[in-house]
Amino acid sequence: MKKSPTKKLGIAVLLAVCLTLIGCGSSNSNSGNINGNWNATLTDTSNTTVFSFGTSLVANNSNGTLTVSNFSFSTNSSCFVSGETESGSFVLSGNFNGNVTGKFQFNVTSGSPSGNALTLSGTANGNTISGTWSLTGGTGCTGSGNFVMTKG
């Protein structure tokens, strides 16, 4: 039995659609997900790096909090010597098509010396979080500027 040209065209179109959908589905759907390892660079008003750190974040979708682990400063500062406590929140907006966006809050409170607090406030957009930071605390432990966090 010979297939008609219309039937062959229909099969070709169906095959093309299937291959397109498979190609879309095989992309990294977590590329815009907040969950993962992040590296941050915090600069002052002169664009000089003041702090940098790495951390792992996991969003708790039920209440907007972030679980923070593996936090470590890669810059030395007498404002944060040991025993820091980290917390954060993320409010999702945008879509679920691999481009997660939303408001981001992150706090680091010093253990020793006590009383120093680093606050980051910004917006997540895919694999980048950017915004402003401020440091309040004891002598020499104040400042502000901009930050960029990248997933990687």
Secondary structure, DSSP 8 states (H G I E B T S, - for coil): ----HHHHHHHHHHHHHHHHHHHHHTS-TTTT-S-EEEEEEEE-TTS-EEEEEEEEEEE-TTT-EEEEEEEEESS--TT--B--EEEEEEEEEE-SSS-EEEEEEEEEE-TBTTT-EEEEEEEEETTEEEEEEEEE-STT--EEEEEEEEE-
